[in-house]
Amino acid sequence: MSNFYTDVVMKGPSFHTTQAVSDIMLLEPVTRAAVQAIMAESAAHGIPLIAFETYRSQERQMALFEKGATQLKTVGVHHYGLACDLVKDIGGPSWKGDFTFLRDLAKAHGLIWGGDWGFPKRRTKFVDAVHVQRCTVARQTSLFNGQWYPDDTYNPYVDLGAGGQ
């Protein structure tokens, strides 16, 4: 199956890097447009954002795991060009303060927020308040197994309404 991941991400020079990658061109086009819209809207409300990490390799994920910076040993949705960590720009990146404003911005632009994973009324054990992605949690296994990749019309909120299937 040909898609942004196989055609662009896998063939790029960052595929095995251990460095943080903030290149928004490594986000698949629909995700990229949504992230850019979130950043513009947030800046218009006085909260400028930085796309801190877009793509993440398995090698970087393992290095972060070994340092204790993540609980996940295996790379997630960042690896597929479908996720971005957005942090506040205060003359440099900042993870401090409240990021709940991202919930509404993410949803308005068709992305899932890592603060509630698309379920705002459900408490979650894992909160990643700076994270947005264009994939439901229920779809992640099929994404990781190479069985599914979103097309341009995919809407994770419609998918959630269908049980994520």
N, C-alpha and C positions, 0 to 999 in steps of 0.2 A: 504494500500500500504506500503510495507516494503522498507525502504531506510535508508541512514546514519542518517538522523534526527530522525526517529522513533526508529531505532535500537541502536544508540549510544548517540546522544545528549539528547534526552528525558529521557534516563535512567541514565544519568551521575549525579554526585554530584553537578555540577555547574548549573544545570537547573534552580534553583530559587535564585542563588546568587546575591547579590547587589554589589559584587566586580568586578573589571575589570578582565577578563580572557584572558591570552595571550597564552594559550596552543594550539600549532598548531595541535595537535592530535584531536582537536575538529573541525577542518576543514575537510569537506568531502575529500576523497583521491585525486580527480582530482584537486580540489581547493588548497589543501595542497601542492601538487607537483608544481603547478603553482606559489604559494607564495614562496616556497623554491627556485625555479629557479629565480624568480625576485630578491630575497634577494642576491643570489649568484652572479648574473650578476651585480647588483648594487654595491656590495662590490668590485667586480673585477674592476669597474670603479671608485673606491675611495669613494663611498658613502655607508658605512655600514648602514643597516636598522635593526630595531627591529619590530617584530610582536607585536604591543602594545595591540591590542584587536582583538581577534578572535571571540569567542562566547560572546553573550550578552543576558542576560535574560530580560524578561518583567519587572521584579522588578528593575533591574539596569536601564533600559530605563526610567522608571517612576521616579526614583531618579534623574537621569540626567536632565529630563524634569523639575522637580520641582526646581532644582538648577539653571535653565536657561542655562544649558550647551548644550542643544539640542532643536530644534524646533519640534521634533517628539515625540509625546506622546506614540505612539505604536512602539514596537521594529520592526526592519526591517530585512534585509537579514542576519545580524550577528547571529540572533537567530537560523538559519537553517544550520550553518556550511558552509556557502557559501560566507562569506565576511571577510575581514581582514583590519585593519588599520595598515599601515606601516609607521613608523616614523624614522627619522634619529637617528643614534646612535653616540652621541658625548660624550661617557662616561656615558650616560644615555639618556632617550628619549627626542627628540626635534621635535617640530612642526614648527620650524622657517625656513625661506628661501623658495626657489622655489622647488616645487614638480612636475613640469611638466614633468620631466624625467620619472615619473611613467606612463604617458600616453602610451608611446611607449613600455615600458617593459610590462605593463599589456596586451596590445593588442597582443604583440608577444607571450604571454603565455596564451592567451585565456580568459583573464579577462577584465571586464569593469572597467574603471577608474572613480572615483567619481568627477573628474574635468570636465568631459564632458559627462558622462553617455553613452558613445559609439557614441556620435554625435559631433566630433571635430569641425565641421563647424557651429554648432548651439550654440548660447549663452544660458547659463542656469542660472536660478535664484538661484539655490542651488548648491554650490560647496563644495565638501568634498575632498580636494586635497590629503589626505593621505589614502583614501579608495579605495579598489579594491573589485570586486565581480564577481561571476560566475552566473549571472542572469541578464537579461535585465530588465529595468524598467517596460516594458510592461508585463513581466511574473510575476512580484511581486504579484499582486492580486491573481493569481491562486496558487502561492507558499503559500501565507499567508492563503488561504482558504483550503489548503490541497488537492488541485486538481491536482497539478503538482510538480514534483521534478526532477531535471536534472539527466539523466543517464550518464554513463561514456563517451558517444560520444557527449554529448551536447556541442555546440559551440555557445556562445551568439552572435558572429558576423554573423554567418549564420542565426541565429534567427532574428537579426536586419534586414538582407537583405530580410527576409520573412515578415517584418512588426512586428516582435516580437510575432508572433502568434504561 
